[in-house]
Amino acid sequence: MNAMRLRRLPVLGCLTAGGLVLLAAGPAFAHVSVQPGEAEKGGYSTINFKVPNERDDSSTVKLEVTLPADHPLASVMPQPVPGWDVKVTKSKLAKPMEIHGEKINEAVTKVTWTGGKIEPGMFQQFPLSVGQLPDDADQLAFKALQTYDNKEVVRWIEEPKEGAAEPENPAPVLKLVAPAESSDGAAAASGQDKGSEKAGAENSAAKDTSDDKDGSDTTARVLGIAGIVIGAAGVVFGVVVSRRRSA
């Protein structure tokens, strides 16, 4: 009996250790994020704020996103989300911006979605079309407030720092990357190549046509001269025959 108990001890020890590891690790909670995670500098992009519900006993009923004040965006347009109302808040800029030759005195500083519900175990995406993205920054942080129907507010406002551990409540961050090579430029180059090929083909065809024409002209001239010679010989022959008959 004692031997059986001794054999069970290692098994119980493994189970206990496994349970302690799970408890120490704890649940990995998702947070409000922006997707896709990167966009091109100086361009326009459609981004989505992905909001998971992290509570088992309450639903998310409000999302408030604050846009970066140090890099204001002149164009911010929300896409309708079924079941949700959206409010766009604009503020006057301390320093006017110039976009496409036009001065902009105000910009969107906050977007708020209300009226809907994200139930436990679910998530919702909130799309925005934004631009013109700055070309002198490597990322944009969007501070977000997530409100539950039990009045709890989770503040996703901590900006991640390079080389540091991820904060407990990180703000959604959009990374900005250098623009890729323009496909229009590649198409233009391809068009130039095709144009050159076409021009070369046309020149070759024109040359062939010219050569054919020159050959045809030479042949016609030879035949014409031969015809004249033959005609002259015929006249001479006729005169000789006529004289013989007269004699």
Secondary structure, DSSP 8 states (H G I E B T S, - for coil): -HHHHHHHHHHHHHHHHHHHHHHHH-------EEESSEEETTS-EEEEEEEE---SS--EEEEEEE--SSS--SEEEE---TT-EEEEEEEEEEEEEEETTEEEEEEEEEEEEEEEEE-TT-EEEEEEEEE---SS-SEEE-EEEEEETTS-EEEE-B---TTS---SSB--EEEEE-----HHHHHHHHHHHHHHHHHHHHHHHHHHHHHHHHHHHHHHHHHHHHHHHHHHHHHHHHHHHHHHHH-
